[in-house]
Amino acid sequence: MPGLLVAAGAAVREVVSAERLATLAALHEEWIAVVAALRQERIAILAEVEALEKRAIESATVRLRALVGYTLWRVAALLAFLMLLAATLGLAFHRLAAGRLG
């Protein structure tokens, strides 16, 4: 009878060990699947971040070009006004100096 108990205990240990190994194998496969999914998600996120960064740079470049163009036109208008003012004042001072102002 003790031999039968030892054999039954050994059989139970083998079944438990086989189930433990099967559970560990399933967990390992699950872990590999999770890591692969996370890797794919990371790649997708990085691609989206890169696209977002590219769009932001393009948008900033367009806005900067518009600002520079606007600023150059404003400076050109200001210079034209100042040149006209200088010519007008120069003519007025020249006539004043020549005595023909009034």
HELIX and SHEET records of a PDB file:
HELIX    1   1 PRO A    2  ALA A   98  1                                  97    
END                                                                             
